[in-house]
Amino acid sequence: MTLAIVIAGLLVMTLIGFVARRRPAPNLSEWTVAGRHFGSVTLWFLQAGEIFTTFTFLGIAGLTVVGGVAALYAVLFEGLGFLGLFFLAPRLWAYARDRGLLTQADFLESIYHNRLLGTVSALVTVLFTLPYLQIQLVGLGSIVQLVTGIPASRTVSIVVGGVLIVAFMLWSGIRGIAYQAYFKDVLLILVMLILAAAIPIGLGGGIGNVFSQVQQVKPQTLYIHGGPFDHVWFLTSLGVSAITVFFLAQAGTYPVIYSARSAQAARRNYIFLPLYFLILVVPMTIGFTALIVLQQPVAPDTTVLVLAARSLPEWLLGVVGVAGCAAALVPSAHLLLTISTAVARNVARVQPGRSQFLINHITVIAATAAAVVISVIRPDLIALLALLSYAGGVQLVPASAAALIPRTVWLRAESLTGGLIVGVGVVIGLTAENVNILNINSGVIGLACNLVVVGLAEVVLRTLRPTPDKTRLVVASSSRT
């Protein structure tokens, strides 16, 4: 019965993605930002859908099991980042609308009048977005395997999930993602409420009892303590993630903001979206419940589903499985849209039109195929790649912050490009060699090197070319729409 419910749920989600298409998208702009016509409600679900992934569904509970209250960083960083988006998103929207921008690289290239910076930032987007796509697919496979109890279902579900994503993405674009986000978020909220009742209350004897027992059995998990998840890890991980969101260094945020019908629509949701993060307390509480309920250790990321299987009937476990699959499929589609549009617009460099649209669609297929193959053959690589995502994305902060903040001292594209390349190289090197420097997030170290290079390059460039390009426009000057 559980497998049948999961299959039915996947089919319903795919159908929703197909139904979203009103007519064939005439161009890449319609496919990517839906004519810039989305209102606040649709934007809410799109942005919430970007937030609630398999990491939040499974990973937060797992991180709580191994790191205790240090997992709280995952609840805090988006809320802190939204403080910046409240002010910066309307500026970005107005600037992008006037110039027909579709990607983060479009924005940076337009601001700095430098195609090389646009291309390099697009390649960074692909490099650090693809790991998150793989995480979603591996999570999808794990969810189906755990709720059905069929080992072979993991590989099958990854492949089938990849095919379904490609199908509705090519057909519907961002409209399909928006329609599916409605279904996904409503279902996830209901499932989280069910899990809160069934696990901390049902298995743990109540939330108060859970924390009382944790205080007796593993008190060190209730405060940030020494070890791999110490104060340094917590603060640097929180800082890297928060400023990545705050200064719009995440490429996936751009199409959502661009698709708004007005600057007010782009801004309004950032007042209320932090409330959405209150529900993330549920997987954290489930993680603490696991510390007192599970006698035998399990893989941390399976904690939610293992406890759900103990406390729910089969049919309801199937519903949980559908919610988990939705938490993988919708973000996967959003990530594919980000990758494919960046390649078509800023890497391939073909003329806008059918050729650009074709390259976009080919990239959707190629990126999905690559993610599926790696997810099936080497799922163990995901942990390494996951460490790269925010640590790599934060290297774009100098370029995006200088472009978005009013009256910022103007930085040259050459120095920003050099800093970006060095910062990304440092992050990749530290992660690949598994170098741990005092538990400092590798993104902080990379960003420090990035800023040093930017500073040195600016000194040299200002000496050789003291007068900056006066034709460049600061985005703030065109943001009062």
Contacts in CASP RR format, 6 or more apart in sequence:
PFRMAT RR
TARGET T0000
AUTHOR 0000-0000-0000
METHOD contacts of the structure
MODEL  1
MTLAIVIAGLLVMTLIGFVARRRPAPNLSEWTVAGRHFGSVTLWFLQAGE
IFTTFTFLGIAGLTVVGGVAALYAVLFEGLGFLGLFFLAPRLWAYARDRG
LLTQADFLESIYHNRLLGTVSALVTVLFTLPYLQIQLVGLGSIVQLVTGI
PASRTVSIVVGGVLIVAFMLWSGIRGIAYQAYFKDVLLILVMLILAAAIP
IGLGGGIGNVFSQVQQVKPQTLYIHGGPFDHVWFLTSLGVSAITVFFLAQ
AGTYPVIYSARSAQAARRNYIFLPLYFLILVVPMTIGFTALIVLQQPVAP
DTTVLVLAARSLPEWLLGVVGVAGCAAALVPSAHLLLTISTAVARNVARV
QPGRSQFLINHITVIAATAAAVVISVIRPDLIALLALLSYAGGVQLVPAS
AAALIPRTVWLRAESLTGGLIVGVGVVIGLTAENVNILNINSGVIGLACN
LVVVGLAEVVLRTLRPTPDKTRLVVASSSRT
1 314 0 8 1.000
1 315 0 8 1.000
1 318 0 8 1.000
2 147 0 8 1.000
2 148 0 8 1.000
2 314 0 8 1.000
2 315 0 8 1.000
2 317 0 8 1.000
2 318 0 8 1.000
2 321 0 8 1.000
3 148 0 8 1.000
3 150 0 8 1.000
3 153 0 8 1.000
5 315 0 8 1.000
5 318 0 8 1.000
5 319 0 8 1.000
5 321 0 8 1.000
5 322 0 8 1.000
6 144 0 8 1.000
6 147 0 8 1.000
6 148 0 8 1.000
6 318 0 8 1.000
6 321 0 8 1.000
6 322 0 8 1.000
6 325 0 8 1.000
8 322 0 8 1.000
9 322 0 8 1.000
9 325 0 8 1.000
10 160 0 8 1.000
10 161 0 8 1.000
10 164 0 8 1.000
10 322 0 8 1.000
10 325 0 8 1.000
10 329 0 8 1.000
12 183 0 8 1.000
13 164 0 8 1.000
13 180 0 8 1.000
13 183 0 8 1.000
13 184 0 8 1.000
13 322 0 8 1.000
13 325 0 8 1.000
13 326 0 8 1.000
13 329 0 8 1.000
14 164 0 8 1.000
14 167 0 8 1.000
14 168 0 8 1.000
16 176 0 8 1.000
16 179 0 8 1.000
16 180 0 8 1.000
16 182 0 8 1.000
16 183 0 8 1.000
17 168 0 8 1.000
17 171 0 8 1.000
17 172 0 8 1.000
17 176 0 8 1.000
17 177 0 8 1.000
17 179 0 8 1.000
17 180 0 8 1.000
18 167 0 8 1.000
18 168 0 8 1.000
18 171 0 8 1.000
18 172 0 8 1.000
18 176 0 8 1.000
19 179 0 8 1.000
20 168 0 8 1.000
20 172 0 8 1.000
20 173 0 8 1.000
20 175 0 8 1.000
20 176 0 8 1.000
20 178 0 8 1.000
20 179 0 8 1.000
20 180 0 8 1.000
21 171 0 8 1.000
21 172 0 8 1.000
21 173 0 8 1.000
21 175 0 8 1.000
21 176 0 8 1.000
22 175 0 8 1.000
25 31 0 8 1.000
25 173 0 8 1.000
25 357 0 8 1.000
27 352 0 8 1.000
27 353 0 8 1.000
27 357 0 8 1.000
28 102 0 8 1.000
28 341 0 8 1.000
28 344 0 8 1.000
28 345 0 8 1.000
28 352 0 8 1.000
28 353 0 8 1.000
28 356 0 8 1.000
28 357 0 8 1.000
28 360 0 8 1.000
29 35 0 8 1.000
29 100 0 8 1.000
29 102 0 8 1.000
31 173 0 8 1.000
31 174 0 8 1.000
31 357 0 8 1.000
31 360 0 8 1.000
32 102 0 8 1.000
32 173 0 8 1.000
32 174 0 8 1.000
32 255 0 8 1.000
32 258 0 8 1.000
32 259 0 8 1.000
32 337 0 8 1.000
32 341 0 8 1.000
33 102 0 8 1.000
33 174 0 8 1.000
33 255 0 8 1.000
33 258 0 8 1.000
33 259 0 8 1.000
34 174 0 8 1.000
34 175 0 8 1.000
34 178 0 8 1.000
34 259 0 8 1.000
35 259 0 8 1.000
36 97 0 8 1.000
36 258 0 8 1.000
36 259 0 8 1.000
36 260 0 8 1.000
36 261 0 8 1.000
37 259 0 8 1.000
37 261 0 8 1.000
38 46 0 8 1.000
38 178 0 8 1.000
38 259 0 8 1.000
38 260 0 8 1.000
38 261 0 8 1.000
38 265 0 8 1.000
39 260 0 8 1.000
39 261 0 8 1.000
39 262 0 8 1.000
39 265 0 8 1.000
40 265 0 8 1.000
40 268 0 8 1.000
40 269 0 8 1.000
42 178 0 8 1.000
43 256 0 8 1.000
43 259 0 8 1.000
43 260 0 8 1.000
43 265 0 8 1.000
43 266 0 8 1.000
43 269 0 8 1.000
44 269 0 8 1.000
44 272 0 8 1.000
44 273 0 8 1.000
45 178 0 8 1.000
45 181 0 8 1.000
45 182 0 8 1.000
45 185 0 8 1.000
46 174 0 8 1.000
46 177 0 8 1.000
46 178 0 8 1.000
46 181 0 8 1.000
46 256 0 8 1.000
46 259 0 8 1.000
46 334 0 8 1.000
47 256 0 8 1.000
47 269 0 8 1.000
47 273 0 8 1.000
48 181 0 8 1.000
48 185 0 8 1.000
48 273 0 8 1.000
48 276 0 8 1.000
49 181 0 8 1.000
49 184 0 8 1.000
49 185 0 8 1.000
49 330 0 8 1.000
49 331 0 8 1.000
49 334 0 8 1.000
50 252 0 8 1.000
50 253 0 8 1.000
50 256 0 8 1.000
50 331 0 8 1.000
50 334 0 8 1.000
51 78 0 8 1.000
51 273 0 8 1.000
51 276 0 8 1.000
51 277 0 8 1.000
52 184 0 8 1.000
52 185 0 8 1.000
52 188 0 8 1.000
52 276 0 8 1.000
52 327 0 8 1.000
52 331 0 8 1.000
53 132 0 8 1.000
53 135 0 8 1.000
53 136 0 8 1.000
53 327 0 8 1.000
53 328 0 8 1.000
53 331 0 8 1.000
54 135 0 8 1.000
54 136 0 8 1.000
54 138 0 8 1.000
54 139 0 8 1.000
54 140 0 8 1.000
54 143 0 8 1.000
54 324 0 8 1.000
54 327 0 8 1.000
54 328 0 8 1.000
54 331 0 8 1.000
55 74 0 8 1.000
55 135 0 8 1.000
55 386 0 8 1.000
56 74 0 8 1.000
56 280 0 8 1.000
56 283 0 8 1.000
56 327 0 8 1.000
57 188 0 8 1.000
57 283 0 8 1.000
57 304 0 8 1.000
57 323 0 8 1.000
57 324 0 8 1.000
57 327 0 8 1.000
58 139 0 8 1.000
58 142 0 8 1.000
58 143 0 8 1.000
58 283 0 8 1.000
58 301 0 8 1.000
58 302 0 8 1.000
58 303 0 8 1.000
58 304 0 8 1.000
58 305 0 8 1.000
58 324 0 8 1.000
59 283 0 8 1.000
59 300 0 8 1.000
59 301 0 8 1.000
60 71 0 8 1.000
60 74 0 8 1.000
60 75 0 8 1.000
60 280 0 8 1.000
60 283 0 8 1.000
60 284 0 8 1.000
61 283 0 8 1.000
61 284 0 8 1.000
61 286 0 8 1.000
61 287 0 8 1.000
61 290 0 8 1.000
61 300 0 8 1.000
61 301 0 8 1.000
61 303 0 8 1.000
61 304 0 8 1.000
62 71 0 8 1.000
62 287 0 8 1.000
62 290 0 8 1.000
62 300 0 8 1.000
62 301 0 8 1.000
62 303 0 8 1.000
62 304 0 8 1.000
63 70 0 8 1.000
63 71 0 8 1.000
63 74 0 8 1.000
63 300 0 8 1.000
64 71 0 8 1.000
64 221 0 8 1.000
64 283 0 8 1.000
64 284 0 8 1.000
64 286 0 8 1.000
64 287 0 8 1.000
64 288 0 8 1.000
64 290 0 8 1.000
65 287 0 8 1.000
65 290 0 8 1.000
65 291 0 8 1.000
65 300 0 8 1.000
65 303 0 8 1.000
66 229 0 8 1.000
66 300 0 8 1.000
67 221 0 8 1.000
67 228 0 8 1.000
67 229 0 8 1.000
68 221 0 8 1.000
68 222 0 8 1.000
68 229 0 8 1.000
68 288 0 8 1.000
69 221 0 8 1.000
69 222 0 8 1.000
69 223 0 8 1.000
69 224 0 8 1.000
70 224 0 8 1.000
70 229 0 8 1.000
70 230 0 8 1.000
70 233 0 8 1.000
70 234 0 8 1.000
71 284 0 8 1.000
72 234 0 8 1.000
72 284 0 8 1.000
73 234 0 8 1.000
73 237 0 8 1.000
73 238 0 8 1.000
73 241 0 8 1.000
74 241 0 8 1.000
74 280 0 8 1.000
75 277 0 8 1.000
75 280 0 8 1.000
75 281 0 8 1.000
75 284 0 8 1.000
76 238 0 8 1.000
76 242 0 8 1.000
77 238 0 8 1.000
77 239 0 8 1.000
77 241 0 8 1.000
77 242 0 8 1.000
77 245 0 8 1.000
78 241 0 8 1.000
78 242 0 8 1.000
78 245 0 8 1.000
78 273 0 8 1.000
78 274 0 8 1.000
78 277 0 8 1.000
79 242 0 8 1.000
79 245 0 8 1.000
79 273 0 8 1.000
79 274 0 8 1.000
79 277 0 8 1.000
80 238 0 8 1.000
80 239 0 8 1.000
80 242 0 8 1.000
80 245 0 8 1.000
80 246 0 8 1.000
81 242 0 8 1.000
81 243 0 8 1.000
81 245 0 8 1.000
81 246 0 8 1.000
82 245 0 8 1.000
82 270 0 8 1.000
82 273 0 8 1.000
82 274 0 8 1.000
83 246 0 8 1.000
83 270 0 8 1.000
84 246 0 8 1.000
84 247 0 8 1.000
84 270 0 8 1.000
85 245 0 8 1.000
85 246 0 8 1.000
85 248 0 8 1.000
85 253 0 8 1.000
85 270 0 8 1.000
86 267 0 8 1.000
86 270 0 8 1.000
86 271 0 8 1.000
88 247 0 8 1.000
88 248 0 8 1.000
88 404 0 8 1.000
88 405 0 8 1.000
89 248 0 8 1.000
89 257 0 8 1.000
89 263 0 8 1.000
89 266 0 8 1.000
89 267 0 8 1.000
89 270 0 8 1.000
90 263 0 8 1.000
90 264 0 8 1.000
90 266 0 8 1.000
90 267 0 8 1.000
90 479 0 8 1.000
90 481 0 8 1.000
91 404 0 8 1.000
91 475 0 8 1.000
91 476 0 8 1.000
91 478 0 8 1.000
91 479 0 8 1.000
92 107 0 8 1.000
92 248 0 8 1.000
92 254 0 8 1.000
92 257 0 8 1.000
92 258 0 8 1.000
92 266 0 8 1.000
92 404 0 8 1.000
92 475 0 8 1.000
92 479 0 8 1.000
93 257 0 8 1.000
93 258 0 8 1.000
93 260 0 8 1.000
93 262 0 8 1.000
93 263 0 8 1.000
93 266 0 8 1.000
94 263 0 8 1.000
94 478 0 8 1.000
94 479 0 8 1.000
94 480 0 8 1.000
94 481 0 8 1.000
95 101 0 8 1.000
95 107 0 8 1.000
95 110 0 8 1.000
95 475 0 8 1.000
95 478 0 8 1.000
95 479 0 8 1.000
96 106 0 8 1.000
96 107 0 8 1.000
96 254 0 8 1.000
96 257 0 8 1.000
96 258 0 8 1.000
97 258 0 8 1.000
97 481 0 8 1.000
98 478 0 8 1.000
99 106 0 8 1.000
99 110 0 8 1.000
100 106 0 8 1.000
101 107 0 8 1.000
101 110 0 8 1.000
101 254 0 8 1.000
101 258 0 8 1.000
102 254 0 8 1.000
102 255 0 8 1.000
102 258 0 8 1.000
102 341 0 8 1.000
102 345 0 8 1.000
103 122 0 8 1.000
103 125 0 8 1.000
103 251 0 8 1.000
103 254 0 8 1.000
103 255 0 8 1.000
103 338 0 8 1.000
103 341 0 8 1.000
103 342 0 8 1.000
103 345 0 8 1.000
103 346 0 8 1.000
104 121 0 8 1.000
104 122 0 8 1.000
104 125 0 8 1.000
104 248 0 8 1.000
104 251 0 8 1.000
104 252 0 8 1.000
104 253 0 8 1.000
104 254 0 8 1.000
104 342 0 8 1.000
104 396 0 8 1.000
104 400 0 8 1.000
105 118 0 8 1.000
105 119 0 8 1.000
105 121 0 8 1.000
105 122 0 8 1.000
105 125 0 8 1.000
105 251 0 8 1.000
105 342 0 8 1.000
105 345 0 8 1.000
105 346 0 8 1.000
106 118 0 8 1.000
106 345 0 8 1.000
106 346 0 8 1.000
107 254 0 8 1.000
107 400 0 8 1.000
107 403 0 8 1.000
107 475 0 8 1.000
108 117 0 8 1.000
108 118 0 8 1.000
108 121 0 8 1.000
108 396 0 8 1.000
108 399 0 8 1.000
108 400 0 8 1.000
108 403 0 8 1.000
109 115 0 8 1.000
109 117 0 8 1.000
109 118 0 8 1.000
109 121 0 8 1.000
109 346 0 8 1.000
111 403 0 8 1.000
111 472 0 8 1.000
111 473 0 8 1.000
111 474 0 8 1.000
111 475 0 8 1.000
112 399 0 8 1.000
112 403 0 8 1.000
112 412 0 8 1.000
112 413 0 8 1.000
112 416 0 8 1.000
112 472 0 8 1.000
113 413 0 8 1.000
113 469 0 8 1.000
113 471 0 8 1.000
113 472 0 8 1.000
114 413 0 8 1.000
114 414 0 8 1.000
114 417 0 8 1.000
115 349 0 8 1.000
116 413 0 8 1.000
116 417 0 8 1.000
117 399 0 8 1.000
117 413 0 8 1.000
117 416 0 8 1.000
117 417 0 8 1.000
117 420 0 8 1.000
118 346 0 8 1.000
119 346 0 8 1.000
119 347 0 8 1.000
119 349 0 8 1.000
120 417 0 8 1.000
120 420 0 8 1.000
120 421 0 8 1.000
121 251 0 8 1.000
121 346 0 8 1.000
121 396 0 8 1.000
121 399 0 8 1.000
121 420 0 8 1.000
122 342 0 8 1.000
122 343 0 8 1.000
122 345 0 8 1.000
122 346 0 8 1.000
122 347 0 8 1.000
123 347 0 8 1.000
124 392 0 8 1.000
124 393 0 8 1.000
124 395 0 8 1.000
124 396 0 8 1.000
124 420 0 8 1.000
124 424 0 8 1.000
125 251 0 8 1.000
125 252 0 8 1.000
125 338 0 8 1.000
125 339 0 8 1.000
125 342 0 8 1.000
126 339 0 8 1.000
126 342 0 8 1.000
126 343 0 8 1.000
126 347 0 8 1.000
126 367 0 8 1.000
127 388 0 8 1.000
127 392 0 8 1.000
127 424 0 8 1.000
128 388 0 8 1.000
128 389 0 8 1.000
128 392 0 8 1.000
128 393 0 8 1.000
129 251 0 8 1.000
129 252 0 8 1.000
129 335 0 8 1.000
129 338 0 8 1.000
129 339 0 8 1.000
129 389 0 8 1.000
130 335 0 8 1.000
130 339 0 8 1.000
130 367 0 8 1.000
130 370 0 8 1.000
130 371 0 8 1.000
130 385 0 8 1.000
131 382 0 8 1.000
131 385 0 8 1.000
131 386 0 8 1.000
131 388 0 8 1.000
131 389 0 8 1.000
132 331 0 8 1.000
132 335 0 8 1.000
132 386 0 8 1.000
132 389 0 8 1.000
133 332 0 8 1.000
133 335 0 8 1.000
133 336 0 8 1.000
133 339 0 8 1.000
133 367 0 8 1.000
133 368 0 8 1.000
133 371 0 8 1.000
134 371 0 8 1.000
134 374 0 8 1.000
134 375 0 8 1.000
134 381 0 8 1.000
134 382 0 8 1.000
134 385 0 8 1.000
135 382 0 8 1.000
135 385 0 8 1.000
135 386 0 8 1.000
136 328 0 8 1.000
136 329 0 8 1.000
136 331 0 8 1.000
136 332 0 8 1.000
136 335 0 8 1.000
137 158 0 8 1.000
137 161 0 8 1.000
137 162 0 8 1.000
137 328 0 8 1.000
137 332 0 8 1.000
137 371 0 8 1.000
137 372 0 8 1.000
137 375 0 8 1.000
138 158 0 8 1.000
138 375 0 8 1.000
138 379 0 8 1.000
138 382 0 8 1.000
139 301 0 8 1.000
139 328 0 8 1.000
140 157 0 8 1.000
140 158 0 8 1.000
140 161 0 8 1.000
140 324 0 8 1.000
140 325 0 8 1.000
140 328 0 8 1.000
140 329 0 8 1.000
140 332 0 8 1.000
141 153 0 8 1.000
141 154 0 8 1.000
141 155 0 8 1.000
141 157 0 8 1.000
141 158 0 8 1.000
141 328 0 8 1.000
142 154 0 8 1.000
142 301 0 8 1.000
142 302 0 8 1.000
142 305 0 8 1.000
143 157 0 8 1.000
143 305 0 8 1.000
143 321 0 8 1.000
143 324 0 8 1.000
143 325 0 8 1.000
143 328 0 8 1.000
144 153 0 8 1.000
144 154 0 8 1.000
144 156 0 8 1.000
144 157 0 8 1.000
144 321 0 8 1.000
144 325 0 8 1.000
145 151 0 8 1.000
145 153 0 8 1.000
145 154 0 8 1.000
145 157 0 8 1.000
146 302 0 8 1.000
146 305 0 8 1.000
146 306 0 8 1.000
146 309 0 8 1.000
147 305 0 8 1.000
147 308 0 8 1.000
147 309 0 8 1.000
147 317 0 8 1.000
147 318 0 8 1.000
147 320 0 8 1.000
147 321 0 8 1.000
155 376 0 8 1.000
157 325 0 8 1.000
158 372 0 8 1.000
158 375 0 8 1.000
158 376 0 8 1.000
159 372 0 8 1.000
159 376 0 8 1.000
161 329 0 8 1.000
162 332 0 8 1.000
162 368 0 8 1.000
162 371 0 8 1.000
162 372 0 8 1.000
164 329 0 8 1.000
165 329 0 8 1.000
165 332 0 8 1.000
165 333 0 8 1.000
165 336 0 8 1.000
165 368 0 8 1.000
166 336 0 8 1.000
166 364 0 8 1.000
166 365 0 8 1.000
166 368 0 8 1.000
168 176 0 8 1.000
168 180 0 8 1.000
168 333 0 8 1.000
169 176 0 8 1.000
169 177 0 8 1.000
169 333 0 8 1.000
169 336 0 8 1.000
169 337 0 8 1.000
169 364 0 8 1.000
170 361 0 8 1.000
170 364 0 8 1.000
170 365 0 8 1.000
172 179 0 8 1.000
173 333 0 8 1.000
173 337 0 8 1.000
174 255 0 8 1.000
174 259 0 8 1.000
174 337 0 8 1.000
176 333 0 8 1.000
177 330 0 8 1.000
177 333 0 8 1.000
177 334 0 8 1.000
177 337 0 8 1.000
180 326 0 8 1.000
180 329 0 8 1.000
180 330 0 8 1.000
180 333 0 8 1.000
181 330 0 8 1.000
183 326 0 8 1.000
184 323 0 8 1.000
184 326 0 8 1.000
184 327 0 8 1.000
184 329 0 8 1.000
184 330 0 8 1.000
187 319 0 8 1.000
187 322 0 8 1.000
187 323 0 8 1.000
187 326 0 8 1.000
188 323 0 8 1.000
188 324 0 8 1.000
188 326 0 8 1.000
188 327 0 8 1.000
189 279 0 8 1.000
190 323 0 8 1.000
191 319 0 8 1.000
191 320 0 8 1.000
191 323 0 8 1.000
191 324 0 8 1.000
192 279 0 8 1.000
192 282 0 8 1.000
192 283 0 8 1.000
193 282 0 8 1.000
194 312 0 8 1.000
194 316 0 8 1.000
194 319 0 8 1.000
194 320 0 8 1.000
195 282 0 8 1.000
195 286 0 8 1.000
195 304 0 8 1.000
195 308 0 8 1.000
195 320 0 8 1.000
196 282 0 8 1.000
196 285 0 8 1.000
196 286 0 8 1.000
198 308 0 8 1.000
198 311 0 8 1.000
198 312 0 8 1.000
199 285 0 8 1.000
199 286 0 8 1.000
199 289 0 8 1.000
199 304 0 8 1.000
199 307 0 8 1.000
199 308 0 8 1.000
199 311 0 8 1.000
200 206 0 8 1.000
200 207 0 8 1.000
200 210 0 8 1.000
200 285 0 8 1.000
200 286 0 8 1.000
200 288 0 8 1.000
200 289 0 8 1.000
201 207 0 8 1.000
202 311 0 8 1.000
203 289 0 8 1.000
203 293 0 8 1.000
203 307 0 8 1.000
203 310 0 8 1.000
203 311 0 8 1.000
204 210 0 8 1.000
204 213 0 8 1.000
204 289 0 8 1.000
204 292 0 8 1.000
204 293 0 8 1.000
207 285 0 8 1.000
210 285 0 8 1.000
210 288 0 8 1.000
210 289 0 8 1.000
210 292 0 8 1.000
211 222 0 8 1.000
211 288 0 8 1.000
213 292 0 8 1.000
214 221 0 8 1.000
214 222 0 8 1.000
214 288 0 8 1.000
214 291 0 8 1.000
214 292 0 8 1.000
215 222 0 8 1.000
217 291 0 8 1.000
217 292 0 8 1.000
218 291 0 8 1.000
221 288 0 8 1.000
221 291 0 8 1.000
224 230 0 8 1.000
224 231 0 8 1.000
224 234 0 8 1.000
227 439 0 8 1.000
228 439 0 8 1.000
230 439 0 8 1.000
232 438 0 8 1.000
232 439 0 8 1.000
232 440 0 8 1.000
233 439 0 8 1.000
233 440 0 8 1.000
233 441 0 8 1.000
236 439 0 8 1.000
236 440 0 8 1.000
236 441 0 8 1.000
236 443 0 8 1.000
236 444 0 8 1.000
237 441 0 8 1.000
239 441 0 8 1.000
239 444 0 8 1.000
240 390 0 8 1.000
240 391 0 8 1.000
240 394 0 8 1.000
240 441 0 8 1.000
240 443 0 8 1.000
240 444 0 8 1.000
240 447 0 8 1.000
241 390 0 8 1.000
243 249 0 8 1.000
243 394 0 8 1.000
243 397 0 8 1.000
244 250 0 8 1.000
244 390 0 8 1.000
244 393 0 8 1.000
244 394 0 8 1.000
244 397 0 8 1.000
245 253 0 8 1.000
247 397 0 8 1.000
247 400 0 8 1.000
247 401 0 8 1.000
247 404 0 8 1.000
248 254 0 8 1.000
248 400 0 8 1.000
248 404 0 8 1.000
249 393 0 8 1.000
249 394 0 8 1.000
249 395 0 8 1.000
249 396 0 8 1.000
249 397 0 8 1.000
249 400 0 8 1.000
250 393 0 8 1.000
251 338 0 8 1.000
251 342 0 8 1.000
251 396 0 8 1.000
252 334 0 8 1.000
252 335 0 8 1.000
252 337 0 8 1.000
252 338 0 8 1.000
254 338 0 8 1.000
255 334 0 8 1.000
255 337 0 8 1.000
255 338 0 8 1.000
255 341 0 8 1.000
257 266 0 8 1.000
260 266 0 8 1.000
263 479 0 8 1.000
263 481 0 8 1.000
283 304 0 8 1.000
286 303 0 8 1.000
286 304 0 8 1.000
286 307 0 8 1.000
287 303 0 8 1.000
287 304 0 8 1.000
289 307 0 8 1.000
290 298 0 8 1.000
290 303 0 8 1.000
290 306 0 8 1.000
290 307 0 8 1.000
293 307 0 8 1.000
294 303 0 8 1.000
294 306 0 8 1.000
294 307 0 8 1.000
298 306 0 8 1.000
305 320 0 8 1.000
305 321 0 8 1.000
308 317 0 8 1.000
308 320 0 8 1.000
309 317 0 8 1.000
312 320 0 8 1.000
336 364 0 8 1.000
336 367 0 8 1.000
336 368 0 8 1.000
339 363 0 8 1.000
339 364 0 8 1.000
339 367 0 8 1.000
340 360 0 8 1.000
340 361 0 8 1.000
340 363 0 8 1.000
340 364 0 8 1.000
340 367 0 8 1.000
341 360 0 8 1.000
343 359 0 8 1.000
343 360 0 8 1.000
343 363 0 8 1.000
344 350 0 8 1.000
344 356 0 8 1.000
344 357 0 8 1.000
344 359 0 8 1.000
344 360 0 8 1.000
344 363 0 8 1.000
345 356 0 8 1.000
348 356 0 8 1.000
348 359 0 8 1.000
350 356 0 8 1.000
350 359 0 8 1.000
374 381 0 8 1.000
375 382 0 8 1.000
384 431 0 8 1.000
384 432 0 8 1.000
387 431 0 8 1.000
387 442 0 8 1.000
388 427 0 8 1.000
388 428 0 8 1.000
388 431 0 8 1.000
390 443 0 8 1.000
391 427 0 8 1.000
391 431 0 8 1.000
391 441 0 8 1.000
391 442 0 8 1.000
391 443 0 8 1.000
391 446 0 8 1.000
392 423 0 8 1.000
392 424 0 8 1.000
392 427 0 8 1.000
392 443 0 8 1.000
394 443 0 8 1.000
394 447 0 8 1.000
395 419 0 8 1.000
395 420 0 8 1.000
395 423 0 8 1.000
395 424 0 8 1.000
395 427 0 8 1.000
395 443 0 8 1.000
395 446 0 8 1.000
395 447 0 8 1.000
395 450 0 8 1.000
396 420 0 8 1.000
397 447 0 8 1.000
398 411 0 8 1.000
398 416 0 8 1.000
398 419 0 8 1.000
398 420 0 8 1.000
398 447 0 8 1.000
398 450 0 8 1.000
398 451 0 8 1.000
398 454 0 8 1.000
399 411 0 8 1.000
399 416 0 8 1.000
399 420 0 8 1.000
401 408 0 8 1.000
402 408 0 8 1.000
402 409 0 8 1.000
402 410 0 8 1.000
402 411 0 8 1.000
402 416 0 8 1.000
403 474 0 8 1.000
403 475 0 8 1.000
404 475 0 8 1.000
404 476 0 8 1.000
405 476 0 8 1.000
406 474 0 8 1.000
406 476 0 8 1.000
406 477 0 8 1.000
407 474 0 8 1.000
407 476 0 8 1.000
408 474 0 8 1.000
410 468 0 8 1.000
410 472 0 8 1.000
410 474 0 8 1.000
411 454 0 8 1.000
411 458 0 8 1.000
412 457 0 8 1.000
412 458 0 8 1.000
412 461 0 8 1.000
412 468 0 8 1.000
414 457 0 8 1.000
414 461 0 8 1.000
415 453 0 8 1.000
415 454 0 8 1.000
415 455 0 8 1.000
415 457 0 8 1.000
415 458 0 8 1.000
415 461 0 8 1.000
416 454 0 8 1.000
418 453 0 8 1.000
418 454 0 8 1.000
418 457 0 8 1.000
419 449 0 8 1.000
419 450 0 8 1.000
419 451 0 8 1.000
419 453 0 8 1.000
419 454 0 8 1.000
419 457 0 8 1.000
420 450 0 8 1.000
422 446 0 8 1.000
422 449 0 8 1.000
422 450 0 8 1.000
422 453 0 8 1.000
423 446 0 8 1.000
423 447 0 8 1.000
423 449 0 8 1.000
423 450 0 8 1.000
423 453 0 8 1.000
425 446 0 8 1.000
426 442 0 8 1.000
426 445 0 8 1.000
426 446 0 8 1.000
426 449 0 8 1.000
426 450 0 8 1.000
427 442 0 8 1.000
427 443 0 8 1.000
427 445 0 8 1.000
427 446 0 8 1.000
429 435 0 8 1.000
430 437 0 8 1.000
430 442 0 8 1.000
430 445 0 8 1.000
430 446 0 8 1.000
431 442 0 8 1.000
435 442 0 8 1.000
437 445 0 8 1.000
END
